[in-house]
Amino acid sequence: MSQHILVLHDGKPGHFSQAQGVARLLARGHRGATQIHAIRARPKLKLLNRLLRLLAAMNQPWAQRLVSIAYRCDELPDIAPDIVVSFGGNVLALNIALSQHWRCRNVVIGNCYSLPANAVSANVTAFPTASASSAWQQCNVSSRVALCKTDAEQNTRAGSLLSEQAERPLWAMLVGGDGSGLRYQESDWHQLGQAMAAVATRHGIQWLLTTSRRSGQQAGEILGGYLNEQNCLSSIVYQGASSPNADAYLGAAERVFCTEDSLSMVSEAVAMHKPVIGLRPANSVIRGSHLRSLLYLQSQGLVERWAIADLESYQPSAFMPLRSYEQHLDSLCQRLQARLAITEPVEGEALPATPAMPEVAAR
């Protein structure tokens, strides 16, 4: 029996990556075929997010229609989904309203704010929500690792041409920017560039470098000043939404280095089942769940953490995780499927048999 999954996201790459990762995990645990339909949605006015969540919690057709009117989104699917998946407060109310309208199960990743537990079939968080009510604890499914959109086999195929062109081993460097308690100075980019050049010479490798929207033009220019045809096979300097993604780099690289400001970027690297080295600048004050996630990945041997200032002395170590990323996925898949199996579809007043609420405005 086939299943249909609707992924809601607000356009933020990290939110989309994790929501898509959960959808793929649900497809992995389903015996039949799965169709995943992803749409981008945004509230017309973000200031209304709290009110929209309150309306969605009412589980009334009139409230669902009010919520839908407040959003702009891509065209909804022709077939009503079996599961709605989302990540982010900007689409939380729409997730609840649509799942109520379609009477289907739903999965929310991260913060559910003040919603009642019966509005959500499963709440995926990085770690157990021990302080939550018993109802929310029953709803909670902890992942320990962040899920992402990475398809390791597809990325390996995408990177095959780079692998064939390379005369030396390839290592990837994924660079982010300010965020999550990390702040980069010009000196950090110089240190990183110097280290990349020195490491390439010492270990006889070539780099695959990509910057992101948070890196800024200066970072790309500084790093580029230390790289040449001998120590860098290919690079992507972020130029906007049309910039190529790093999938081929992830597939071709033997080791993946990435800055720790983006947990999604770190997770996409970890999902390749390769050695991952997380990097942080001098000004780093990582806290909360972000730090807890990094420390957990480190404790499992999935990520090796280095300061940029020390990177020049890097020596490769054996990749021997205590528990592989695949094993984490298998455990999470079983628990998530079990949670959804005991959760009844949302109950509510009968609505016309239509797959979409026509009031949702096209963006």
Secondary structure as UniProt FT lines:
FT   STRAND          3..9
FT   HELIX           13..28
FT   STRAND          34..43
FT   HELIX           46..48
FT   HELIX           49..57
FT   HELIX           61..69
FT   STRAND          71..73
FT   STRAND          83..87
FT   HELIX           89..102
FT   STRAND          105..109
FT   TURN            113..114
FT   HELIX           117..119
FT   STRAND          122..125
FT   TURN            130..131
FT   HELIX           134..139
FT   STRAND          140..142
FT   HELIX           152..158
FT   HELIX           160..165
FT   STRAND          170..174
FT   TURN            180..181
FT   STRAND          182..183
FT   HELIX           186..203
FT   STRAND          206..210
FT   TURN            213..215
FT   HELIX           216..224
FT   TURN            225..226
FT   TURN            229..231
FT   STRAND          232..236
FT   TURN            241..242
FT   HELIX           247..252
FT   STRAND          255..259
FT   TURN            260..261
FT   HELIX           263..270
FT   TURN            271..273
FT   STRAND          276..280
FT   STRAND          283..284
FT   HELIX           288..299
FT   TURN            300..301
FT   STRAND          304..307
FT   HELIX           308..313
FT   HELIX           325..341
FT   TURN            358..359
FT   STRAND          361..362
//
